[in-house]
Amino acid sequence: MQIEKEHPSFPVVHSEEDAYALYCQYAHNIGFSVRRQHIFYYTHTKIIKVREYSCAKAGKKHTKPSPIKYRKLDTRTGCLACCHFKTDKDGKNWTVAKFVEEHNHPLASEKEQHLLRSHRKVSDMQGNLLKNMSEAGIKTVHAYNFLSEEVGGVQNVGFTKTDAYNYVQRGKKALIESGDSIGLLKMLQTRQLEDNMFSYKVQTDDQNRLTGFFWIDGRGKIDYDCFGDVIIFDTTYRLNKYNLACAAFIGVNNHWQSVCVGCTFIAEETIDSFCWVFETFLKFVGDKQPITIFTDQDQAMAVAIERVLTTSRHRLCQWHISKKAPSKVYCFNHDKGVRGLFHQCMSKCDCEYEFDHYWNEMMLKGSLHNNRWLQDLYAIRKKWSTAYNKDVLDLGILSTQRSESANHGLHGCSKATNSIVECFIGLEKLISTWRRAEFDEDFKCTQGSVDLKYKGSILLKQASKIFSRKMFSIFEKSFMEGAVGVSIVDELRSEDNSISYVTSQSDEGVDGKRWFLNLNANTDETTCSCRGFETKGIPCKHVLRIFIHRNIKHIPDQYFLKRFSLHAKKGIYLPYSPSLAHSDSNLVFRNHLMRFTYDLALQIESCQPAKELVMKSMNDLAQKVQSMVIGGEGVNKNEKDETLLKDPPRKRPKGVSNARIKGHWEKNTKAPRKKKADLQSKTIPVNVNPATTKVYNFFDSPEHVHQSTAQATPAEIGSQENYDLDLSFNFCSIPDVFKP
C-alpha cells in the first residue's frame, strides 16, 4: 500500500536512529524483525533523501555452489512488508513515504518476541556488567543467568545467551585487533606509562616473531628488594594457544605469603632462553642476586643458573624427588625403613657426617649400591639435602609448592585457546589478589596486638611487638617447644667467658638426639648445631630453651630480621637526602632519585629559563655518567622494529585437546561387537599377480586358499610383499587377521 502523506501511526522524527527505533518498536509489537535496506541521498550531497526498512524475511537467499561449513536456516520468504522514510532537503524531518503492512509468514508470539534479532541489544550497563564479571573469572553463562534472574526471566533481558558470548568475545578480540604480540606490546607500554618503575623486555627470533618476554612492575621491585633473599622459580605451566611456558619469580613476604617479583613467558626451555630470563631479571633489579633459588630438576635451568646467578645457592624441589623415588627405587614401595632413611637424608640431618651415616645405612639395608638413579642423586646431594645447606638462608623451604600454587591460580583464568594478552591480564589479576591479601594482613597487624599463649613471658612480649602476626605464631610455637620439649643435658663453662650446652629432645622417634650450643655470656649471642636461625631466620627452639634457662629478659636484636617484622618496607618512601647515595639498597636510592627529579620538574614547569637550564645540565650529567659507567659507549638499542612484531607460531599444549569433552556415558559406552556371520560375508581381493585376481574369504584357512589357487603357496599368502590389499574395496573395519 502506497502512502502519500504521513502515516497516522508514525509521528515525524528527526534522525535516522529515531526512524529505525520507531519502526523496530512497531515490529516488536507485531512480531517480526527489521532489516535495514537501501539508502538514497540528495544529488551531490550527503543528506539522506529516502531510507528503506523491511521485514527481515524480505527477498530470497542467494546461495553459492561452494561447500558450506555450517548449515544455516533459510529464513527468507520474500515478504513485502516494509517502511520507507523520506526527509526534507535539510534532512531534519523524517516522515513515512511508503508503508506495507501485510506479511506472508507467521508472526512471532508474545513469548517469542524477545528472540527477534532487531530487538536484541546489549545495553551499556549490561555490557559493563558482563565485561566486569568476565574479568573477575565468572563464566559468561553464569553472568547471563544472573542478569536473567535480576529481571525476572530471559524474556526480559533484552538479548540471548549467544549475544552475551559474542559481546564478551568482541571485547577480547579488540585487545588483539592489530595482532596478539602487538596488543601485548601496547599493553606493556601502557603499564610503563602508568608506573615509572615498570620494566619489560621482549625477545624475538630471526623472523621478528615473539619468542619470550619478561616484565616486572614497581611493586615487584620493592618486594624483591625487601624479600628477594629466597626465590622460587618454576616453568611447569603451559596453557595458551602458543604453548608458551609461564614462569614467575616467587618470594615470601613478612606475612609468610607469596609475592611475585617478576614474570616471564618463553617459547623454549633451553639454556639460552633461561640465561636471557635470568640476565634480564638481574638487570631490572639492580644486579642483586638472591641468596637461594629453588627450581625443579631441569638440566637447562641448572646450567643457566650456574652461568648467570653465580653467587646464588641453587636448590632442587624435594617434592619432585620424593614423587619420583618410588618409581626409581622399587624397595621404597614396601620397605618403610629404607624409605624413612631416605627422607632422613633429605631434610632431617644437621650436618654432612650425619647425612653420610644415614645414606650408607640406607644403601646397605636396601642393597642399593648398583642403583644408577641414587648414584646420580648422590652426586648432586648439595642441591637437595638440607645437611649441605646449613650456612645459607632458605626460610625452611623444601619445595616449589608456592610456584605450583601460582600455576593453580592461573589455571582458573586461562585456558588452552587464550591469547598472550589474556594470559598476561589473568596473571596480573592473580598478583593483584596476592597483594590485596598482603594489604589486608598489614591492616590487621596495625589494628591490634596478638593474644599471647603465656602472658607472663617477657620474651614473647618482645617478639610480639616486632614480628608480624604469622611470623610471631611461628616464633611462639618454637618457643613453647623449646620450653617443654627440649632439656639441657650438660653445661660447661670455658675461660673465654662462653658457655657450652648440650640439649636433647625427648620426642618419639628422635629420642637421644643431641644438639650443641655455644653462648657468649657477655652479648647473649648463641650458636646452635642445628643452624636453625641461619637457615630459617627465626631462633630455633634450642636457643630459646637456653634463653629461658638463663632467664634472659631481652633477645638480642640480631635475632629479629627486618624481613619478618611489621615494618619490613619501612624506609622505602623516606624524604630524599644526600646520604641515601650510600644506601645499601639500590631500589631505595632509585625511588628517592625519581621522587627528587619529579619534585624538581614540578617546580620549574612554569619557568622556561629554568627548564632550559635543567635540560642542559641533565644532558651534560648523562654524558658524564655514561662515560663513568660504561666507558663512553652508547646504549645498544633493539635494531628490530617493535611495531612489526609477529605472533609466535600456534601450538597445542601437550596433553590438551580442543575437542568436545565426552560425557560419562559416552566414555563407558562400547561399540557393539560384530557377529561372525556378518564378517564372513565380507571378502577382500588379493592380487596374486598382475594378470589374475582371486577373491578369498577372510575365514578361509591358508590350506584352503592353497587348494583353491595353484599360483600361490601358504607362505606367499602371508607375504605382504607378494599380496597387496585392494583399497578400492570398502570395509567397516579391518579384521584382526590383517592387523600387524
N, C-alpha and C positions, 0 to 999 in steps of 0.2 A: 504494500500500500504506500503510494507516494504522498508525502505531506509537504504542502507548500507554505505552511505557516507553523508557528511554534506549537509543539505538541502540548496539550494541557497537562500531561503527567510530568513533563520535564521542564523545569524553570530555566531561565537564562543563567549560564555560568560564565566565568571569566578566565579560565585557563584550561589547558589540555588535561592536567591532572584532575581538575574538578569534573570535567566531562567524562573521563574514564571512570572515576569513582561513582558518578551518578548512574551510569549505565550498569556498572557492576552491582550497585545496590538493588537496582530493579531486577537484574538477572538472578541475584541471590534469592530474592523473594519469590521469583517464578520457579527457579530450579534448573538453571543452566549456567555454563561457564562462558566467559567472554574472551575473544581473541582480538588483538589489535590487527587491523588490516591496512589498507592503503592510506597514504597521506599526500595531499596536494597543496601547493604553495601559490601565492600570487606571483605573477610574472616578474622576474628579476628581483625578487625579494625572498626573505626567509620567513615571511609571515604565513602561517598556515591558513589555507582557504577552506579545505574540507578534510575532515578526519573521519575515517570509517572504522567502526567496531562491528563485529559479527559474533554469531554463536560459535563456540569452539568446535562444533561439529560441521562447520561450513566447508564446502569443497570436497574434493576427493584426494586421497593419498596417492602420490606418485611413487611407485616402488621401482628400484633399480634391480637388474638381474644379478648384482654382486652378492656373494654369500653373506648371510646375516648372522652375527654372533649372538645377539639377544633378540628373541622374537617378541615384538610388542603388539598390543591390540590395535586394530584399525578402528578408530572411533569416529572417523569421518562418515557422515551420512548425506552430505550435500544440502544441509539445512540452509534456508534462505533468510532466517531471522537476522536482522541487523539494525544498526542505528548509525546514521551519518550526521555529524555536526558540521555546520558552516559558521564562518566568522565574518565580521565586518572587515574593512580594509585596515583597521588599526589592530585587529586580532584580539580585541578585548572582550567582545560579547560573543558567546558561543550558543547557538540555537540549533534545534533539531531540523534537519533538512529532509531526512528520509527515515522512516521507521517501519520495519516489517515485524509483525508480532508472531506469525504462525511458525510452528516448529514441526518437523517431520519425524520426530523421535520422542520417546518417553522422557518426561522431565523428572528431575531428582525429587524425592520426597523430602519432607521436613527433617527426617532423621538422617538423610544422606547429604544434605546441603553443605555440611561442613567439609565434605570431601571434594567439592568443586575447586578446580585448580585456581581460577582467577580470584577466589575469595580466601585463599590461604596465604597468610603473610606472617612472618616473624617480626613482631614489633621491636623497637629499640630496647625497651625494658626487658622483654622476654629474651632477646638476643644477648644482652649483657648477663642475664642470669644463666643462660646456657653456657656462655663463654666462661664465666667465673666458676661454675660448677665443674666444667670440664677441666679447667686449670687446677682445680682442687683435687682432681683424681676421681671425681664421680662420673660414672658411665653416663653416656647420653641417654640411654633408655631409662635410667633411673631419674635423671633430671626431667625428662619428658613426663614420666609418671608423677613426679612431684608437682609439675605445673598443672596436669590434669586434675589432680586431687584438690589443688588450690581453687580451681574454677568450677568444680562440680562435674567433671567428665571430659572426655576427649572431644566431644562435640562443641565444647565451649572454649577450647584452647585457641583456635584460630589457625592451626596448621597441624600437619600429620607428623608421625614419628620420622618418616623419611625426610621431611623438610627440616626437622631438627638435626638429623645426621648431616644433611647437606650443608646446613648453616655452619656447623662446627668444623666440617672439613674445609669449607671455603676459607675460614679464618686461619686454619693451619697452612693451607696452600699459599695464602697471602704472604706468609713469612718467608717462603722459599720460592717466590714468584720468579726471581731472577736466577735461581739455582740454589741448591742446598748449601754449597760451600760459600757462595756469595752472601746468602742470607745469614749464615753463621758469622762471616767476617763483619757484616754490618752490625750484627748484634754485639760482637766483641768491641767494636769501635764505639758503639753507644754506651756500653758499660764503662769504657775508658773515659768518656766524657763525663759520665756521672760520678766516677770515682777516680781521682787523680793518682791514686796508688795502684789502680788496676793495671795488670801487665799480662800480655799474651804473646804467643809466638806460634806461627803456622809453618808446617813442614810440607814440602811438595816434592814430587818426583820430576824426572826429566821432561814429562809431558804437562807439567804445571797442574797436576791433579793432587788434590789434598790427600796426604798420607798420615797426617797427625797434627795435633795442635795441643797447646798447653796454656792454661790460664791460672792466675791467682789474683784475688782481689785484695783490697787494703786490709780488710778484717782478717783474711788468711795470713797476711804478712805479720800482722800484730800477734795473732795466735802462734805463729811459728816462732817469733822472737821470744814469746813467753813460755811456750810448751813444746818447742821443737827439739827437745833433747832425745825423745824416743818417738820414732816414726814407724808406721805400719804401711807397707806398700804391697798391693796385690793386683793382679790383672785377670781375674777369673771371670769377669762379667763381659759377655759379648751378646748384646741383644739389640741390634739395629739392622737396617737393611743393607748396610755396607760391611757388616761383620767387624766393625772396629772394636778393639779392646779398650774398655774403660778402666782406668787405674787412678785411684785417689791416694794422696798422701794424707794419712790419718794420724792425728796426735791425740793426746789425752790431756784435758784441762784440769783445773784445780778442783772441779766437782766430780772427777772421775768419769767425765763424759767425753764422747768422741768429738773431735773438731777436724774439719777439713782445711788443710793448709796448702792446697794446690791439687789440680786435677788435670789429667791428660787423656787423650784418645789417640791410639796408634793403630796402624793397619797391620803391622807385622811385629811379632815378639822376637826380634833379633838383637844381637849385641849392639849394632849401630843405632837402632831405634831407642834402646834403653839408655845408651850413652847420651843421645840427644836429649832425652827426657831429663836425666839427672843433671846434665850441664845447664839446661835451660832453667831447671829448678834452682840450682845454686846461684845462677846469675840474677834471678829475681829476688832472692832472699839474702843478698849481700855476701855470697860465698861462705855462709855459715853452715857447716856440715852437722848433721845430727850425731849424737853420741852412739846411738844404737838404732839400727833399722831392721825390721822384721819382714821377711818375704817367704814365699813358698820355695820349693826345690826346683827352680828354673835355672838351668845352666847359663843361658844367655844373660839373665838378670844378674847372676852371681859374678860373671866376668865384667859386666858393666859397672857394678858396684866397686869391684876391685880396682878398676881403672879410674873412676871418677870420684867416688866417695872414699878417698884413701885413708882418712882418719876415722871413719865410722866403723863400728863393730857390726858385722853382718851376722844376723841370727836367723835360723830357719824355724818354721812353724812346727811345733811338736805335735799338733793335732794331725797334720798331714802325715807325719812319720808314723804316729800310732795307728792311724787308719790303714796305712799300707803294710804295717808289720805282720798281721796275721796271714796275709797272702804271700809274704816272702819267707816267713819262718813258721813252718807248719806246727811245731810243738807249742806255739803260743795259744793255739786254739783249745788245747786240752790240758796243758800243764800250767796251772796258775802260779806255781813257784817260779818258773822261768820267766813268765810274763811279768810277775811282780819285780823280779830283779832288773828287768829291762826298764820298767818305769822308775825304779830306784835310781838307775843310772841317768835317767833323763832329767829329773828335777829335784831329787831328794839327797843329793850328795853335796857336801860343803867344801870339798877340796878334790884335787886331781888324784891323790892317793886313794881316797875313798871310792872314787869312780872306778879306778883300775881294779880295786879289790872286788867290787860287785860285778864288774864286767867279766873278769876272769872266772868268777864263780858261776855266772850265767852261761858262759861258753862251755865250762866243764860239765855243769849239770845237764844241759840240753844237748851236749855233743855237737856244738855248732861251729867248730873250728874251720870247717870247709864251706860254710855259708858265705857266698860271694856278696850278698846284699849287706850282711852285717860287717863284712870286711870293708866295703866301701863306706858304710856309715861310720865306722870307727875312724877312718881316715879324715873325716870332716867333723869329728866329735866336738871341736871347739866352736862349731856354728850352732849346735843344738843342745848340748849339755850345759846345765847351769853351773856345774862344777868348774868349768873353764872360763866362766864369765862373772866371777865374783868381784872383779875390780872395776866394773863399769856400771852405770845406771841403766836399768832396764824396766823399772817400775813393777817388777814381778810378772811381767807379761810373758806368756809362753806360746802364744799362737797369734794368727792373723784373724781372729774372730771378729774384731771390730771392722775390718775391711769386708768380711763376709756379711756383716750386718748392714753395711752400706750397700752392698750388692742386692741384698734382700729388699731394702727400702727403695732402691732404684727400680727393682723389678715391678713394683706396684705402679710406676708411672712411665713405663717404657715397654715396648714390645718389638717383635722381630721386623715389623714393617715401618717403624718410626724413622724419621729423618734425623740428621745430626742436630738440627736446631731443636727438635722436640726432646732429644736426649739431653741436650745442654740445659734446656729450661727445666726438665724433670730433676736434673742433678742440683740445679740452683734451688729448687723447692725443698729438696731433701736437706741441703745445707742450711737453708733458712729455718727449717724445723728444728735442727740441732741448735742453732743459735738462739732460737726462741726459748728452748728448754734451758739453755745456759743463762739467758736473761732472767727467766723465772726463778732459777736457783739462786742467782745473785740477789734478787729481791727478797727471797725468803731468808737468806743469810743476814741481810741488813735489818730485817724487821723483828728479829728476836734472837734469843740465845738457846742453845741446846740444853736438854734436860739430862743432867749427869746421872749415871747409874750409882755412883758413890759420891755424894755431895761433899764429903769431908776431905777429899783428896785435893791437895794444893796443886799437884802436877796436872791433874785433869782440868782444873780451873784455868791453869795457864795455857794448856793446849786448846781449850775451847774458845779462847779469845783470839787465837792465831789461825788455827786450821779452819777450812770450810766445813760445812755440816757433814758431807760424805767422808772427807778425809779424817775428821775427828772421830767418826764412828769406827773407822779402820784402826785409828790410834787407840781408841778406848778398848776395842777388842783385844789388841795386842797387850795393852796394859793389864787387863783383867787376866789374860792367860799367863802373863808373867807373874802376877801376884799370887795366883792359885796353882798353876800347873808347873812352875819351874822352882826347883830347890837348889840351894847353894851347897855343894859338896865339900869344897875346900877353899881356904883363903890363905894367901901367902903374901907378906909384905917384903919389899925389896929396899935396897939402900937409896935408890933414886926417888924415893917418896911415891912409888907406884905400888899398886896392889893387884895381884893376880887372883882371879876367881875361877872356879870350876863349877859349872851349873849342870843340872841334869833334869830331864823331863820324864815324868812318870806316865805318859800316855801309853795306851795299849798299842803294842806293835813297835814302839821305839824305846822301850824301857832300857835304861843303861846307857843311852847315847849321851855324850857329854860335849859341852862347848866351853871354850877357854876365852876368858875376858881379861883385859888389862885396863886398869883405871888409873888415871892421873889424879892423885888426891888434891892437887892444887887447883886444877882447872875443871875437874869432874868430866874430862873427856874420856870416853870409853871406847875400846875396840873389841869386837866380838869375832870369834872364828867363823860364825855363820855369815858374816858380812851382810846382814840384813839391811842396815841403813845405807851401805854403799850401793846396793842394787835396787832397793825399793824406795829409798828416800824418806823412810819413817823409822824411828828407833825400833829395834827388834825387842821381843819380849824378854830376852836375856838381859839386855842393857837396862830395860825398865825395872827388872827384878833387882838389879844391883842398886839402882836409884832408890827403890823402896827400902832395901836393906840398910842403906847408909842414911836414910831419912833426908835425902837431898830435896830441898824445897823449891829449887829453880832448875829447870832443864836448860843446859847451855844453848845459846842461840843458834849454833851451827847445826843443831838437830831439827830446825824448822826451815825447810826450803821455801823460798818465796813462791815457787810454782804451785804449792799446795795451800797457800794462805788465802785469806779472804780478799786480800788486795794484791792479787797476782799481777794485775795490769796497772798497778799504781805507778805513776811516773811517766806514762806514755804521753800524756797531754799536759805536761807542765809548761809554764811560760818559757819563752826562749831566753837563753843566757849563753855567753861565750864559752862557759865551762862545759857545755854539752858537746863541744868538739872533741873532748877527751872521753866521752862516754863509751862504755864497753858495748853498748847496744847500737848497732848501725841503724836499726829501724827507728829508735828514739831520735837519733840525730837527723835522719831524713824527715821525720814527721815535723820536728821543730823547724828545720830549714824551710820546708814548704809553707808552714804557717807564717814564718818570718817574711818570706817573699810575698805571700798573699796580702799580709797587712801592709807591706810597703807599696804594693800595687794599688791598694785602696786609697792610700794617702796621696799618690801622685796622679790619679786618673783625671783630675781637673786642672792639672798644670802641664802644659805642653813642654816647656823647657826642662822640667823635672823628668818627664818621660824620655826625652832625647838623651839626657844625662845618664839615666838608669840603663837604657838600652845600649848606649856606647860602652858604659862600664861593664855591663854583663857580657858583651861580645869580647872585650879585652880579657875579662876574667875567664871566660870559657876557653879562649886560646891558651892562656897560661895553664889552666887546669888540665887541658888536653895534652899539652906537651909534657906536663909533670907526670900524668898517669900513664899515658900510652906512648910517650916518646915522640909526640908530634904527628903521629899517624892519624889519618881520618877514620871515622867510624864506618865500618863496612855496612852497607845497606843491601837489602834484598834486591837483586837485579831483576827478579821476575815481577811482572805487573800483577798486583793482587786483584785488580778488577777483572782479570781474565782467569781467575782461579776456577778450576774444573772440579766437579764432584768425583769422589773416588768410585771405582767400579763397584757395582752392586753385587753383594754376595749373600747367600743364605747362611745364617748361623748354623753351626754344626749341631745336628740333632733336633733342629727346629723345622717344622713343616708349616706351610701356609694353607694346607688343605683343611677342609672342614673336619673338626674333631668328631669321631664316631661315638655314638651313644653306647650305653651298656649292652643293650640287646643286640645292637649291630655287631659289637665285638665278639659276643658269645654265640652268635648265630652262624652255624656252619652250613656250607653249601650241601645240598642233598647228594648223596652218593649215587652214581650212575649204576644201573643194573648191568650185569654182564651180558645179558641178551641184547641190550641196546648197543653195547660196544662191539659185539660180534657182527652186527650188521654193517659196521663201517670198515671199509677196505682202503688200502693205500697202494698206489702203483709203485713198483720198484723197477728201476732201469737196469736191466741185465746187460744190455749193450745198446748202442745207438740204433741198431736195426730193429730190435724187438723189445716190447714192453709187456710184462706179465703182471697181472693183479693178483695179490695173495691176501688171504685173511689174516688179521692180526693174531688170531689164536691158533693158527696153523703151526705145528712144530717144525723145526728145521728139517727133520727127516721127511715130513710130508712135502715140504717145499722142494726138497731134493728129488723126491719121487715124481713131483709134478713138472719139474723143469730139468731138462737134460743139460742146459747150458750152464747151470750154477751148482756149486757144491755147498755143503753146510758152512764151511769156513768162509766161502765167498759171500754167503748170505749175511754173515755177521760182520763183513768188512765194510766199513764206511767209505773206503776208497773206491770200491767197485760198485756200490749201490748208493744212490742218492734219492732223497725224498722228493717227490713231485710237489712243489709248493703251491701249485695251482689247485690242488685238492683241498677242500675246506673241511676242517675238523674243529670240534668244540674244544678238545683238549688233547694233548699228546699222551698216548698210553705209556705206562711205566716201562714197557719193553724197549721203547726207543729213547728213554731218558738215560743219560750217561751215569 
